[in-house]
């Protein structure tokens, strides 16, 4: 895990200028663990959600992307570290930004957007499963393709929204 668990949800709310009830709603809708104290990575994830929403990315789109990212992380066995925040623990990492998933910030080992994935990656310390994921109907490349479609759409929507956000920011400085 990155960082210490040092923030309360109230403190995160203050940092993001959002009420705690809004953050609780995000936790529920994104199926995030609730903790007594929150790490830097958790704050980074919530910050990313708030920023993407400010860029007019619909929450439903973000929830769909999050669901796909978690599926991809499970296929890569990234959940094997035993952390309750395993899907958030890479948030805040800065190395190889071109290889990181948008929301979880997990480094998948190839540049994104890409249509390749290093097959056979297994970040688990556990013994391998009796059946491979492919034998059980899970296909990492299919999940990656789903991810890339949604990721590309989000990037396009952000590029479209940025001029309006910049203009609004300039106007806000004039007030």
LINRAVEN-V961372 format. One record per residue. D_LAST is the distance of its C-alpha to the last C-alpha in whole Angstrom. Layout:
BEGIN
D_LAST
D_LAST
END
This chain:
BEGIN
42
39
38
39
38
36
33
33
31
29
28
27
25
23
23
21
19
22
24
28
29
27
29
32
32
31
34
36
35
35
39
37
39
38
39
39
37
35
35
33
34
33
30
29
31
28
25
26
27
23
22
24
23
20
21
23
26
28
29
33
33
32
35
37
36
37
40
41
40
42
45
45
45
48
50
49
50
47
47
50
49
49
45
44
41
43
40
37
39
38
34
33
36
35
38
39
36
37
40
38
37
33
33
36
36
39
41
44
45
45
42
39
40
43
46
48
49
51
54
55
52
53
51
53
56
58
61
60
60
64
62
59
56
57
60
58
56
53
52
50
49
49
46
45
45
43
40
40
39
36
35
35
33
31
30
30
27
25
26
25
22
20
19
17
15
15
13
11
10
9
7
5
6
4
0
END
